[in-house]
């Protein structure tokens, strides 16, 4: 009877956790952030406890798992609206290599050694560190690598101290730092004032640029970013 109970509980928890993971979104089956990893581990531990302890009611597992799912869905929704909260929960990407030079301070801060770096560079098909224009450690732990061959602006950028003119020339258009690009300026209608300040611009400049895309209000923009050439990408909200 105990074996039967364990098998039935296992089948039920499999179906239940499958539904919960689908509710939590595809993000949970991709590269996990620290927050997602903690949620996944806790759900797995709770499921194991209730399967092994047949004397415990299934509700002792269902209730906390539902609570964890609601917490994850709630925080995921809030982070869509709040850039600062998203940075606090998921963390920010870290630049480890720029223009072929190591950022030792950031590597030390992230406890990321040279063996880790060289291993992930080789996985990206890079064996010469001097050919790396930008290497970014994402919040998921993945290393994103951009080589100088990937961008015609790499060498020019390095010579000019990390800035490059927009394609429209130097007639009052922005100079953008070649870092974590493209840089988000608007997320779901919310202007990222900190980002604007980092690139030396303000809302007045942004609104003027958006007029060229037929946008009159920031709230009409779902996503807006700027690349290393100063070119904007604008995705408008769809009217339902």
Buried (B, 14 or more C-beta within 10 A) or exposed (E): EEEEEBEEBBEBBEEBBEEBBEEBEEEBEEEBBEBBBEBBEBBEEBBEEBBEEBEEEBEEBBEBBBEBBEEBBEBBEEBEEBBEEBBEBBBEBBBBBBBBEBBEEBBEEBEBEEEBBEEBBEEBEBEEBEBBBBBBBBBBBBBBBBBBEEBEBBEEBBEEEBBBBBEEEEEEBBBBBBBBBBBBBBBEBBBBEEBBEEBEBEEEBBBEBBEEBEBEEBEBBBBBBBBBBBBBEBEBBEEE
